[in-house]
Amino acid sequence: MTSDFERCPTCRTPLTTETVDGLWRPFCPTCRNIVNLSPKLVAAALVGDADGLLLVKRSYGAEKGLWAPPGGYVEQGEVVEEAARREAYEETGIEVAIKDLVGLYSTEGRPIVLAAFSADVVGGELHDRSPEVQEVGFFPVNNLPPLAFAKDRSIIDTWVKQLDTPLQS
Ligand SMILES: [Zn+2]
């Protein structure tokens, strides 16, 4: 079971698990409540310029030291495109304008759903001041550094095919 909760959010009793609708779910034996686990939505921005694709080197977690497009969790009540724009700015200092949805990506057994958007640079300056990243940079799409996630390469390939103006390579 993958859960953010070890204890019941209502009464703090340690959770057990129950099978409901064929899935293991966190269950509170005191309240008899099932803790509903929703997917977590992550928004990412694929930002291109003349030098290629904007990537960040992650500074935490299992993917520490590997590269990915800027992105992060969508806050409750936040417009998804705005989350992609905000994360790109927070992680890289680059102001972007979100364009199109490149795709929506999920993996069986994983809690994350990723919404990937294409975006254009509209301002800002590259920085690596975010605590979540070690380095930032633009990379030619045919010479990318080691990527953090298995799906990233196919997401990037899809993005490249959708571009109005081909990137230099
Ligand atoms: Zn409870």
Residues whose N, C-alpha, C, O or C-beta is under 5 A from the ligand:
A	BS01	ZN	C8 T10 C11 R12 T13 C28 T30 C31
